Amino acid sequence: MRLAVKRHISFILVCLFFFNTSLLFAQRNVRFAAQTSSIERKIDSLLAKMTLAEKLGQLQQLDGEASGKYRPEHLELARNGLLGSTLNVRGAEQSNELQKIAVEQSRLKIPMLFAFDVIHGYRTMFPIPLGESASWDLASIEKSAHIAATEARSAGVHWTFAPMVDIARDPRWGRIAEGAGEDTFLGSQIAFARVRGFQGTDFSQSDRVMACAKHFAAYGAAEAGRDYNTTDMSERTLREIYFPPFKAAVDAGVGSFMTSFNSISGVPSTANPFLWKQILRDEWKSDALVVTDYTAVMELMKHGVALDEADAARLALNAGIDIEMVSRFVNKHGEQLVQNKKLSMATIDNAVREVLRTKFKLGLFEKPYADANRERAMLLNAEHRKFARQSANESFVLLKNERETLPIKKSIKEIAVVGFLAGDQRNMNGNWAGDGREQDAVTVFEGVKNKLGNSAKVKFASGCDAKCEDASGFDEAVKLAQNSDFTILTVGEDIDMSAEASSRTDIGLPGKQLELVKRIHQTGKSYAVVLMNGRPLTINWLAENSPAILETWFAGTEAGNAIADTLFGDANPSGKLPITFPRSVGQIPIYYNALPTGRPFEAENKYTSKYLDSPNTPLYPFGYGLSYTTFKVSNLQLSQSKISKTGELKVSVDVENTGKRAGAEVVQVYVRDFVASLSRPVKELKAFQRVSLKAGEKRKIELVLKAKDLGFYNTANQYVVEAGEFGLTVGTSSNDDGLKDTFTIVK
Ligand code: GLC
């Protein structure tokens, strides 16, 4: 009897729990719905009062000075309610000055929106996005975006033009530095993490900003790797390779999108209703605010699709964009377009609605001003600096380490730091360095001195500048290396050789840098190469001859301290390449998840897909990276050998640190759909897990594969999951033979 009563009571308690929870959810949803509808009501009432000029003003974004100062004309425009947003205006004091005019002196007191390119940090600089992506550490990537948002919001910035989520397979394209590399799955995971880091789940908070998924779409496929160039591809490829990171951003709640400069199969993105109406609004149900890229409306005339300025404005607004960045055609011609019935008031109202909704969601009507005291407390504080150092260490990829050249023993007495980049603060921060200040950055030279203190003599010789056209400094650098026990040789690119408008046809070491490396090598003294670069480089000679190579990208404010941590073993490199390093430009595009072709490579068969003058394999593959310790992955087990089209498969392996020091490994799961209605890639990354282990520690890890993630777009552009047998490889690089098994998706 007692047991029955107990059961009855516990059943009632469980029901009460679920009732309460669902009540809480219902209340939250009601509250959310109420809040949304109250915002909509406020928008309606504002719209009803706005003149056409004021509406068009909300669709205008102008740029402030590079210093963050607003321009004199902004004051008058703000006073008349004719400037909805700016980019670059930043700093609590400066942004408040302009905001006060808009909020306190304009007729309708609509606050302004301040945007800025906070790409990999605001004042505390983190590794460039391609470098940070090499960590495969989603939690760390989210945290660095959160820190960037905290600093930016304290400085009066509400909106960052990040993350850049363009998939890129062509390292000639300089903007490959700004994204997450070549892989759609990794890029989608990172896009989600970055948006969540910037926005959280409510970007009205004082430590959040609105994010911007850019550049929609396929900008990374610029023909010949030449920036701003055209792209041409099937809708299927768009949907399968280039769209998913943007969809991941939508799933993370991204508040805005930015158009891309390129045209897609002849249609410029900035006037492309397929992107903005069919995909973003109808299919993805996103109400993200859409801003053009810089003067992209004006560029519709150069693309040859707009007859004149008014035509360009009409095409852009009718395609579904909301804000025009920097060019002023919408403002200048909007009224005339409405009068000539080439543009409906409804279209303008929809765009204005998006802008006003964003300002309400950011809380700008309630809290339009930044707090200078908070700004002083947030910018480059010790906690942020410390995390920047950790983030930098995690971004480094150990490409080679023969005879345990690294880590360097701290007992060393004479150490040479050679190479211009090792002593240059500007290059440490990387490109798109936000409000980062050169004087805050720690160089490699300083980092090594900080590490060794007075225990060793640390000397520096630049050898040459980054362009390295003048070898007159080589002798001094070689002499220093000859008189030292070890040389840290830093080579690579200047930050101006990657990022926007920085495509290269030759992606080797610039100028005579390779000659400098060979001269240092010829001394016979021990050395390690530290690479600083914004793209893969064809460093074939180094890969063949240098004893150790550490890829450090551009690692941010704490670059020098982090590089010293890793070089001297206080950190153990764990990065994995998010992008393939080709042997030569002739191999481009080269990426790991290629299709098999009808004549896949056979070494002994001339008549298969190959080159006469190069292997097909890359210099370093996607997912590759070494460690100072060793790991063993074993005991692959699948939860089942068959799954339904809506099922999932659990993949478990044991990971053991078989070396003498703690470290982290990234276990990667690649699948292959052997036979389908379309040819499928030889392998595709579909799950990964970063695992940190002490020396000797062994751990079982479990990864989940969902059948729904193993589909593709068919020739009718529908996403399908097809039954059939799949191969599965679990390893620590895309070229790792790893542990293999198969499973089947059943009808
Ligand atoms: C630039 C870039 C874009 C950036 C914008 C504002 O041209 O293409 O990524 O956000 O202009 O600076």
Residues whose N, C-alpha, C, O or C-beta is under 5 A from the ligand:
A	BS01	GLC	D117 F161 D293 Y294
